[in-house]
Amino acid sequence: MNRTLLTILMFAFLLLFVTSPFAALASLMLILLVAAFLSLVGNVFQAIISGNTDPNKS
């Protein structure tokens, strides 16, 4: 669950960086935003479906 919460927090900060008026390299930040969104969706679905949020643990 910590991994999912950390991913949501990182996505929220990335949204702040993209929408800030001083965001340099805006197109690169949009690519990062899409990648972070896909990672967020994957982590949330993994938490909902299996409950195992750390796939590296055995």
PyMOL Python script that loads the backbone (N, CA, C, O; Angstrom):
from pymol import cmd

cmd.read_pdbstr("""\
ATOM      1  N   MET A   1       0.822  -1.197   0.000  1.00  0.00           N
ATOM      2  CA  MET A   1       0.000   0.000   0.000  1.00  0.00           C
ATOM      3  C   MET A   1       0.866   1.261   0.000  1.00  0.00           C
ATOM      4  O   MET A   1       0.470   2.288  -0.551  1.00  0.00           O
ATOM      5  N   ASN A   2       2.038   1.184   0.614  1.00  0.00           N
ATOM      6  CA  ASN A   2       2.917   2.354   0.643  1.00  0.00           C
ATOM      7  C   ASN A   2       3.370   2.743  -0.756  1.00  0.00           C
ATOM      8  O   ASN A   2       3.500   3.926  -1.071  1.00  0.00           O
ATOM      9  N   ARG A   3       3.611   1.728  -1.600  1.00  0.00           N
ATOM     10  CA  ARG A   3       4.052   2.008  -2.961  1.00  0.00           C
ATOM     11  C   ARG A   3       2.959   2.745  -3.733  1.00  0.00           C
ATOM     12  O   ARG A   3       3.251   3.665  -4.497  1.00  0.00           O
ATOM     13  N   THR A   4       1.714   2.348  -3.538  1.00  0.00           N
ATOM     14  CA  THR A   4       0.601   3.000  -4.221  1.00  0.00           C
ATOM     15  C   THR A   4       0.441   4.442  -3.748  1.00  0.00           C
ATOM     16  O   THR A   4       0.233   5.341  -4.564  1.00  0.00           O
ATOM     17  N   LEU A   5       0.533   4.666  -2.459  1.00  0.00           N
ATOM     18  CA  LEU A   5       0.420   6.024  -1.930  1.00  0.00           C
ATOM     19  C   LEU A   5       1.581   6.908  -2.396  1.00  0.00           C
ATOM     20  O   LEU A   5       1.391   8.087  -2.697  1.00  0.00           O
ATOM     21  N   LEU A   6       2.774   6.331  -2.453  1.00  0.00           N
ATOM     22  CA  LEU A   6       3.935   7.078  -2.936  1.00  0.00           C
ATOM     23  C   LEU A   6       3.768   7.442  -4.410  1.00  0.00           C
ATOM     24  O   LEU A   6       4.123   8.547  -4.819  1.00  0.00           O
ATOM     25  N   THR A   7       3.234   6.526  -5.204  1.00  0.00           N
ATOM     26  CA  THR A   7       3.012   6.800  -6.619  1.00  0.00           C
ATOM     27  C   THR A   7       1.975   7.895  -6.807  1.00  0.00           C
ATOM     28  O   THR A   7       2.137   8.751  -7.676  1.00  0.00           O
ATOM     29  N   ILE A   8       0.921   7.884  -6.014  1.00  0.00           N
ATOM     30  CA  ILE A   8      -0.101   8.927  -6.104  1.00  0.00           C
ATOM     31  C   ILE A   8       0.487  10.282  -5.722  1.00  0.00           C
ATOM     32  O   ILE A   8       0.194  11.292  -6.362  1.00  0.00           O
ATOM     33  N   LEU A   9       1.310  10.306  -4.688  1.00  0.00           N
ATOM     34  CA  LEU A   9       1.944  11.549  -4.266  1.00  0.00           C
ATOM     35  C   LEU A   9       2.903  12.077  -5.336  1.00  0.00           C
ATOM     36  O   LEU A   9       2.926  13.276  -5.611  1.00  0.00           O
ATOM     37  N   MET A  10       3.691  11.187  -5.936  1.00  0.00           N
ATOM     38  CA  MET A  10       4.609  11.604  -7.002  1.00  0.00           C
ATOM     39  C   MET A  10       3.834  12.127  -8.213  1.00  0.00           C
ATOM     40  O   MET A  10       4.261  13.088  -8.852  1.00  0.00           O
ATOM     41  N   PHE A  11       2.704  11.501  -8.529  1.00  0.00           N
ATOM     42  CA  PHE A  11       1.886  11.961  -9.649  1.00  0.00           C
ATOM     43  C   PHE A  11       1.317  13.349  -9.359  1.00  0.00           C
ATOM     44  O   PHE A  11       1.254  14.189 -10.257  1.00  0.00           O
ATOM     45  N   ALA A  12       0.907  13.595  -8.130  1.00  0.00           N
ATOM     46  CA  ALA A  12       0.374  14.909  -7.767  1.00  0.00           C
ATOM     47  C   ALA A  12       1.458  15.984  -7.887  1.00  0.00           C
ATOM     48  O   ALA A  12       1.191  17.077  -8.387  1.00  0.00           O
ATOM     49  N   PHE A  13       2.676  15.682  -7.431  1.00  0.00           N
ATOM     50  CA  PHE A  13       3.767  16.649  -7.577  1.00  0.00           C
ATOM     51  C   PHE A  13       4.119  16.880  -9.040  1.00  0.00           C
ATOM     52  O   PHE A  13       4.441  18.001  -9.433  1.00  0.00           O
ATOM     53  N   LEU A  14       4.060  15.822  -9.853  1.00  0.00           N
ATOM     54  CA  LEU A  14       4.345  15.978 -11.272  1.00  0.00           C
ATOM     55  C   LEU A  14       3.296  16.866 -11.933  1.00  0.00           C
ATOM     56  O   LEU A  14       3.626  17.666 -12.809  1.00  0.00           O
ATOM     57  N   LEU A  15       2.042  16.734 -11.524  1.00  0.00           N
ATOM     58  CA  LEU A  15       0.997  17.627 -12.042  1.00  0.00           C
ATOM     59  C   LEU A  15       1.284  19.078 -11.682  1.00  0.00           C
ATOM     60  O   LEU A  15       1.066  19.980 -12.492  1.00  0.00           O
ATOM     61  N   LEU A  16       1.773  19.301 -10.466  1.00  0.00           N
ATOM     62  CA  LEU A  16       2.126  20.663 -10.061  1.00  0.00           C
ATOM     63  C   LEU A  16       3.264  21.210 -10.907  1.00  0.00           C
ATOM     64  O   LEU A  16       3.242  22.379 -11.294  1.00  0.00           O
ATOM     65  N   PHE A  17       4.258  20.379 -11.199  1.00  0.00           N
ATOM     66  CA  PHE A  17       5.388  20.827 -12.010  1.00  0.00           C
ATOM     67  C   PHE A  17       4.964  21.150 -13.433  1.00  0.00           C
ATOM     68  O   PHE A  17       5.443  22.122 -14.016  1.00  0.00           O
ATOM     69  N   VAL A  18       4.066  20.342 -14.001  1.00  0.00           N
ATOM     70  CA  VAL A  18       3.635  20.555 -15.382  1.00  0.00           C
ATOM     71  C   VAL A  18       2.808  21.827 -15.493  1.00  0.00           C
ATOM     72  O   VAL A  18       2.935  22.566 -16.470  1.00  0.00           O
ATOM     73  N   THR A  19       1.971  22.087 -14.514  1.00  0.00           N
ATOM     74  CA  THR A  19       1.080  23.243 -14.592  1.00  0.00           C
ATOM     75  C   THR A  19       1.696  24.520 -14.039  1.00  0.00           C
ATOM     76  O   THR A  19       1.068  25.577 -14.084  1.00  0.00           O
ATOM     77  N   SER A  20       2.913  24.437 -13.520  1.00  0.00           N
ATOM     78  CA  SER A  20       3.530  25.651 -13.001  1.00  0.00           C
ATOM     79  C   SER A  20       3.893  26.595 -14.151  1.00  0.00           C
ATOM     80  O   SER A  20       4.216  26.129 -15.243  1.00  0.00           O
ATOM     81  N   PRO A  21       3.847  27.899 -13.928  1.00  0.00           N
ATOM     82  CA  PRO A  21       4.112  28.845 -15.020  1.00  0.00           C
ATOM     83  C   PRO A  21       5.570  28.850 -15.471  1.00  0.00           C
ATOM     84  O   PRO A  21       5.870  29.374 -16.543  1.00  0.00           O
ATOM     85  N   PHE A  22       6.475  28.287 -14.692  1.00  0.00           N
ATOM     86  CA  PHE A  22       7.884  28.297 -15.039  1.00  0.00           C
ATOM     87  C   PHE A  22       8.387  26.929 -15.481  1.00  0.00           C
ATOM     88  O   PHE A  22       9.583  26.649 -15.397  1.00  0.00           O
ATOM     89  N   ALA A  23       7.477  26.071 -15.952  1.00  0.00           N
ATOM     90  CA  ALA A  23       7.866  24.721 -16.359  1.00  0.00           C
ATOM     91  C   ALA A  23       8.671  24.770 -17.651  1.00  0.00           C
ATOM     92  O   ALA A  23       8.159  25.129 -18.711  1.00  0.00           O
ATOM     93  N   ALA A  24       9.932  24.403 -17.537  1.00  0.00           N
ATOM     94  CA  ALA A  24      10.793  24.347 -18.721  1.00  0.00           C
ATOM     95  C   ALA A  24      10.612  22.995 -19.389  1.00  0.00           C
ATOM     96  O   ALA A  24      10.251  22.018 -18.734  1.00  0.00           O
ATOM     97  N   LEU A  25      10.856  22.940 -20.657  1.00  0.00           N
ATOM     98  CA  LEU A  25      10.747  21.710 -21.434  1.00  0.00           C
ATOM     99  C   LEU A  25       9.356  21.082 -21.271  1.00  0.00           C
ATOM    100  O   LEU A  25       9.226  19.926 -20.870  1.00  0.00           O
ATOM    101  N   ALA A  26       8.338  21.857 -21.586  1.00  0.00           N
ATOM    102  CA  ALA A  26       6.958  21.447 -21.345  1.00  0.00           C
ATOM    103  C   ALA A  26       6.587  20.168 -22.090  1.00  0.00           C
ATOM    104  O   ALA A  26       5.844  19.346 -21.553  1.00  0.00           O
ATOM    105  N   SER A  27       7.081  19.980 -23.299  1.00  0.00           N
ATOM    106  CA  SER A  27       6.717  18.762 -24.028  1.00  0.00           C
ATOM    107  C   SER A  27       7.318  17.527 -23.363  1.00  0.00           C
ATOM    108  O   SER A  27       6.678  16.477 -23.314  1.00  0.00           O
ATOM    109  N   LEU A  28       8.542  17.645 -22.850  1.00  0.00           N
ATOM    110  CA  LEU A  28       9.145  16.535 -22.130  1.00  0.00           C
ATOM    111  C   LEU A  28       8.372  16.250 -20.847  1.00  0.00           C
ATOM    112  O   LEU A  28       8.202  15.092 -20.465  1.00  0.00           O
ATOM    113  N   MET A  29       7.909  17.296 -20.189  1.00  0.00           N
ATOM    114  CA  MET A  29       7.132  17.104 -18.968  1.00  0.00           C
ATOM    115  C   MET A  29       5.798  16.421 -19.271  1.00  0.00           C
ATOM    116  O   MET A  29       5.303  15.648 -18.451  1.00  0.00           O
ATOM    117  N   LEU A  30       5.209  16.695 -20.437  1.00  0.00           N
ATOM    118  CA  LEU A  30       3.968  16.023 -20.794  1.00  0.00           C
ATOM    119  C   LEU A  30       4.198  14.534 -21.041  1.00  0.00           C
ATOM    120  O   LEU A  30       3.347  13.713 -20.699  1.00  0.00           O
ATOM    121  N   ILE A  31       5.329  14.181 -21.625  1.00  0.00           N
ATOM    122  CA  ILE A  31       5.658  12.767 -21.807  1.00  0.00           C
ATOM    123  C   ILE A  31       5.838  12.097 -20.449  1.00  0.00           C
ATOM    124  O   ILE A  31       5.376  10.977 -20.232  1.00  0.00           O
ATOM    125  N   LEU A  32       6.512  12.795 -19.538  1.00  0.00           N
ATOM    126  CA  LEU A  32       6.657  12.272 -18.182  1.00  0.00           C
ATOM    127  C   LEU A  32       5.307  12.120 -17.486  1.00  0.00           C
ATOM    128  O   LEU A  32       5.093  11.171 -16.732  1.00  0.00           O
ATOM    129  N   LEU A  33       4.411  13.046 -17.740  1.00  0.00           N
ATOM    130  CA  LEU A  33       3.076  12.989 -17.147  1.00  0.00           C
ATOM    131  C   LEU A  33       2.319  11.757 -17.624  1.00  0.00           C
ATOM    132  O   LEU A  33       1.673  11.082 -16.823  1.00  0.00           O
ATOM    133  N   VAL A  34       2.390  11.458 -18.910  1.00  0.00           N
ATOM    134  CA  VAL A  34       1.718  10.276 -19.453  1.00  0.00           C
ATOM    135  C   VAL A  34       2.323   9.009 -18.855  1.00  0.00           C
ATOM    136  O   VAL A  34       1.592   8.095 -18.471  1.00  0.00           O
ATOM    137  N   ALA A  35       3.641   8.948 -18.772  1.00  0.00           N
ATOM    138  CA  ALA A  35       4.302   7.773 -18.198  1.00  0.00           C
ATOM    139  C   ALA A  35       3.930   7.595 -16.724  1.00  0.00           C
ATOM    140  O   ALA A  35       3.687   6.475 -16.277  1.00  0.00           O
ATOM    141  N   ALA A  36       3.887   8.683 -15.981  1.00  0.00           N
ATOM    142  CA  ALA A  36       3.523   8.605 -14.561  1.00  0.00           C
ATOM    143  C   ALA A  36       2.073   8.194 -14.391  1.00  0.00           C
ATOM    144  O   ALA A  36       1.744   7.448 -13.469  1.00  0.00           O
ATOM    145  N   PHE A  37       1.197   8.673 -15.273  1.00  0.00           N
ATOM    146  CA  PHE A  37      -0.216   8.297 -15.194  1.00  0.00           C
ATOM    147  C   PHE A  37      -0.390   6.804 -15.451  1.00  0.00           C
ATOM    148  O   PHE A  37      -1.158   6.140 -14.754  1.00  0.00           O
ATOM    149  N   LEU A  38       0.314   6.272 -16.444  1.00  0.00           N
ATOM    150  CA  LEU A  38       0.212   4.838 -16.727  1.00  0.00           C
ATOM    151  C   LEU A  38       0.758   4.011 -15.568  1.00  0.00           C
ATOM    152  O   LEU A  38       0.204   2.964 -15.233  1.00  0.00           O
ATOM    153  N   SER A  39       1.839   4.478 -14.958  1.00  0.00           N
ATOM    154  CA  SER A  39       2.388   3.786 -13.796  1.00  0.00           C
ATOM    155  C   SER A  39       1.411   3.843 -12.621  1.00  0.00           C
ATOM    156  O   SER A  39       1.235   2.858 -11.903  1.00  0.00           O
ATOM    157  N   LEU A  40       0.787   4.986 -12.432  1.00  0.00           N
ATOM    158  CA  LEU A  40      -0.198   5.143 -11.358  1.00  0.00           C
ATOM    159  C   LEU A  40      -1.380   4.205 -11.556  1.00  0.00           C
ATOM    160  O   LEU A  40      -1.813   3.540 -10.614  1.00  0.00           O
ATOM    161  N   VAL A  41      -1.898   4.149 -12.768  1.00  0.00           N
ATOM    162  CA  VAL A  41      -3.032   3.272 -13.053  1.00  0.00           C
ATOM    163  C   VAL A  41      -2.650   1.813 -12.816  1.00  0.00           C
ATOM    164  O   VAL A  41      -3.428   1.050 -12.243  1.00  0.00           O
ATOM    165  N   GLY A  42      -1.461   1.429 -13.255  1.00  0.00           N
ATOM    166  CA  GLY A  42      -1.009   0.053 -13.038  1.00  0.00           C
ATOM    167  C   GLY A  42      -0.883  -0.290 -11.569  1.00  0.00           C
ATOM    168  O   GLY A  42      -1.288  -1.374 -11.150  1.00  0.00           O
ATOM    169  N   ASN A  43      -0.327   0.618 -10.780  1.00  0.00           N
ATOM    170  CA  ASN A  43      -0.174   0.360  -9.348  1.00  0.00           C
ATOM    171  C   ASN A  43      -1.514   0.305  -8.631  1.00  0.00           C
ATOM    172  O   ASN A  43      -1.707  -0.517  -7.735  1.00  0.00           O
ATOM    173  N   VAL A  44      -2.438   1.171  -9.016  1.00  0.00           N
ATOM    174  CA  VAL A  44      -3.753   1.165  -8.372  1.00  0.00           C
ATOM    175  C   VAL A  44      -4.498  -0.122  -8.709  1.00  0.00           C
ATOM    176  O   VAL A  44      -5.107  -0.729  -7.828  1.00  0.00           O
ATOM    177  N   PHE A  45      -4.460  -0.549  -9.976  1.00  0.00           N
ATOM    178  CA  PHE A  45      -5.110  -1.805 -10.342  1.00  0.00           C
ATOM    179  C   PHE A  45      -4.470  -2.990  -9.632  1.00  0.00           C
ATOM    180  O   PHE A  45      -5.164  -3.920  -9.222  1.00  0.00           O
ATOM    181  N   GLN A  46      -3.155  -2.960  -9.487  1.00  0.00           N
ATOM    182  CA  GLN A  46      -2.478  -4.045  -8.781  1.00  0.00           C
ATOM    183  C   GLN A  46      -2.899  -4.076  -7.315  1.00  0.00           C
ATOM    184  O   GLN A  46      -3.074  -5.154  -6.746  1.00  0.00           O
ATOM    185  N   ALA A  47      -3.063  -2.918  -6.705  1.00  0.00           N
ATOM    186  CA  ALA A  47      -3.489  -2.865  -5.304  1.00  0.00           C
ATOM    187  C   ALA A  47      -4.933  -3.333  -5.157  1.00  0.00           C
ATOM    188  O   ALA A  47      -5.276  -3.992  -4.175  1.00  0.00           O
ATOM    189  N   ILE A  48      -5.778  -2.997  -6.123  1.00  0.00           N
ATOM    190  CA  ILE A  48      -7.189  -3.388  -6.049  1.00  0.00           C
ATOM    191  C   ILE A  48      -7.356  -4.882  -6.300  1.00  0.00           C
ATOM    192  O   ILE A  48      -8.076  -5.563  -5.570  1.00  0.00           O
ATOM    193  N   ILE A  49      -6.693  -5.387  -7.330  1.00  0.00           N
ATOM    194  CA  ILE A  49      -6.916  -6.770  -7.745  1.00  0.00           C
ATOM    195  C   ILE A  49      -6.234  -7.766  -6.813  1.00  0.00           C
ATOM    196  O   ILE A  49      -6.881  -8.690  -6.322  1.00  0.00           O
ATOM    197  N   SER A  50      -4.935  -7.591  -6.561  1.00  0.00           N
ATOM    198  CA  SER A  50      -4.216  -8.627  -5.818  1.00  0.00           C
ATOM    199  C   SER A  50      -3.919  -8.254  -4.378  1.00  0.00           C
ATOM    200  O   SER A  50      -3.733  -9.136  -3.539  1.00  0.00           O
ATOM    201  N   GLY A  51      -3.870  -6.968  -4.077  1.00  0.00           N
ATOM    202  CA  GLY A  51      -3.508  -6.549  -2.738  1.00  0.00           C
ATOM    203  C   GLY A  51      -2.013  -6.550  -2.513  1.00  0.00           C
ATOM    204  O   GLY A  51      -1.543  -6.022  -1.505  1.00  0.00           O
ATOM    205  N   ASN A  52      -1.246  -7.134  -3.435  1.00  0.00           N
ATOM    206  CA  ASN A  52       0.212  -7.165  -3.327  1.00  0.00           C
ATOM    207  C   ASN A  52       0.771  -5.980  -4.093  1.00  0.00           C
ATOM    208  O   ASN A  52       0.763  -5.974  -5.324  1.00  0.00           O
ATOM    209  N   THR A  53       1.257  -4.975  -3.374  1.00  0.00           N
ATOM    210  CA  THR A  53       1.740  -3.766  -4.043  1.00  0.00           C
ATOM    211  C   THR A  53       3.242  -3.777  -4.257  1.00  0.00           C
ATOM    212  O   THR A  53       3.784  -2.833  -4.833  1.00  0.00           O
ATOM    213  N   ASP A  54       3.925  -4.812  -3.810  1.00  0.00           N
ATOM    214  CA  ASP A  54       5.362  -4.916  -4.024  1.00  0.00           C
ATOM    215  C   ASP A  54       5.649  -6.241  -4.723  1.00  0.00           C
ATOM    216  O   ASP A  54       5.805  -7.267  -4.061  1.00  0.00           O
ATOM    217  N   PRO A  55       5.722  -6.228  -6.065  1.00  0.00           N
ATOM    218  CA  PRO A  55       5.885  -7.490  -6.793  1.00  0.00           C
ATOM    219  C   PRO A  55       7.252  -8.136  -6.580  1.00  0.00           C
ATOM    220  O   PRO A  55       7.423  -9.304  -6.931  1.00  0.00           O
ATOM    221  N   ASN A  56       8.234  -7.424  -6.017  1.00  0.00           N
ATOM    222  CA  ASN A  56       9.556  -7.991  -5.796  1.00  0.00           C
ATOM    223  C   ASN A  56       9.614  -8.861  -4.545  1.00  0.00           C
ATOM    224  O   ASN A  56      10.525  -9.676  -4.399  1.00  0.00           O
ATOM    225  N   LYS A  57       8.660  -8.698  -3.652  1.00  0.00           N
ATOM    226  CA  LYS A  57       8.625  -9.537  -2.452  1.00  0.00           C
ATOM    227  C   LYS A  57       8.105 -10.915  -2.820  1.00  0.00           C
ATOM    228  O   LYS A  57       7.298 -11.064  -3.737  1.00  0.00           O
ATOM    229  N   SER A  58       8.573 -11.912  -2.100  1.00  0.00           N
ATOM    230  CA  SER A  58       8.090 -13.275  -2.384  1.00  0.00           C
ATOM    231  C   SER A  58       7.087 -13.710  -1.340  1.00  0.00           C
ATOM    232  O   SER A  58       6.569 -14.824  -1.407  1.00  0.00           O
TER     233      SER A  58
END
""", "prot")
cmd.dss("prot")
cmd.show_as("cartoon", "prot")
cmd.util.cbc("prot")
cmd.orient("prot")
